Amino acid sequence: MAKVMICDDAAFMRMMIKDILTKNGYEIAAEAENGAIAVEKYPEAKPDLVLMDITMPDMDGIQALKKIKEIDANANVIMCSAMGQQAMVIEAIQSGAKDFIVKPFQAERVLEAVKKVVG
C-alpha cells in the first residue's frame, strides 16, 4: 500500500485529498501546511509519493520539490496547481515533478495521477 504525504496550506484541501486517497486504499504518511514543513517531515515519513501544492507561504511547492529531490533523488512528487500557473507547472516538471493536477480536484484525476506514479 502506497504512503502519501499531502502538502497544502489549506486544511480543507488536505482533508479532501486525504478522503479521496484513504477511500481508495492509500495510507497518509504525513501532512504539511507548507513546503518547509514538508521538507522537514519527508525523511521521517518516507512517503512513496508527495502531493505538493505550488502556492504556499514560507516555502512554495517548487522550492520544497527541489529540496526533497536533494534529500531523495528518487522522490515521487505530484504538483497541485490552480488554473493559470502553467509557467510554474513547467518549472516543477523540469525540477523533477512526475505529474500535476489542477484545482478544483476531481477524484478520478487525483487517483489517475497517483496510480500512474506509484501503481
HELIX and SHEET records of a PDB file:
HELIX    1   1 ALA A   11  LYS A   23  1                                  13    
HELIX    2   2 GLY A   35  ALA A   45  1                                  11    
HELIX    3   3 GLY A   61  ILE A   71  1                                  11    
HELIX    4   4 GLN A   86  GLN A   94  1                                   9    
HELIX    5   5 ALA A  107  VAL A  118  1                                  12    
SHEET    1   A 5 GLU A  27  ALA A  32  0                                        
SHEET    2   A 5 LYS A   3  CYS A   7  1                                        
SHEET    3   A 5 LEU A  49  ASP A  53  1                                        
SHEET    4   A 5 VAL A  77  SER A  81  1                                        
SHEET    5   A 5 ASP A  99  VAL A 102  1                                        
END                                                                             
